[in-house]
Amino acid sequence: MSTEVTPVGTVEIAARLGVTRSAVDQWRARDLGFPSPRWEVGGRPAWNWADVEAWAVETGRSARHQSR
């Protein structure tokens, strides 16, 4: 996992994790511990990729976790 700051939106999160944008929206809506957005870009929420990636690995929602 990177400590670099890399802002991502829901579309990019979905693409990086190989899911639909709807899945990302559902994770946000449910109490699953999905990280809070750090910024707003063009009026839309944005997250630091490292935060999302860490959450995905911890919850088994990333290919990285599944390949262990």
QUIGI-V968510 format. One record per residue. N is the residue number from 1. RES is the residue in three letters. SS is DSSP state (A for helix, B for strand, O for the rest). NEAR is the number of other C-alpha atoms within 10 Angstrom. Layout:
N/RES/SS/NEAR
N/RES/SS/NEAR
This chain:
1/MET/O/10
2/SER/O/10
3/THR/O/9
4/GLU/O/9
5/VAL/O/11
6/THR/O/12
7/PRO/B/18
8/VAL/B/21
9/GLY/O/19
10/THR/A/19
11/VAL/A/14
12/GLU/A/15
13/ILE/A/21
14/ALA/A/17
15/ALA/A/11
16/ARG/A/14
17/LEU/A/16
18/GLY/O/13
19/VAL/O/14
20/THR/O/15
21/ARG/A/16
22/SER/A/12
23/ALA/A/13
24/VAL/A/17
25/ASP/A/13
26/GLN/A/13
27/TRP/A/14
28/ARG/A/16
29/ALA/A/11
30/ARG/O/9
31/ASP/O/8
32/LEU/O/11
33/GLY/O/11
34/PHE/O/18
35/PRO/O/16
36/SER/O/13
37/PRO/O/17
38/ARG/O/13
39/TRP/B/15
40/GLU/B/12
41/VAL/B/12
42/GLY/O/7
43/GLY/O/7
44/ARG/B/10
45/PRO/B/15
46/ALA/B/20
47/TRP/B/21
48/ASN/B/20
49/TRP/A/21
50/ALA/A/17
51/ASP/A/19
52/VAL/A/19
53/GLU/A/20
54/ALA/A/18
55/TRP/A/17
56/ALA/A/18
57/VAL/A/15
58/GLU/A/11
59/THR/O/13
60/GLY/O/12
61/ARG/O/16
62/SER/O/19
63/ALA/A/13
64/ARG/A/13
65/HIS/A/13
66/GLN/A/9
67/SER/O/6
68/ARG/O/5
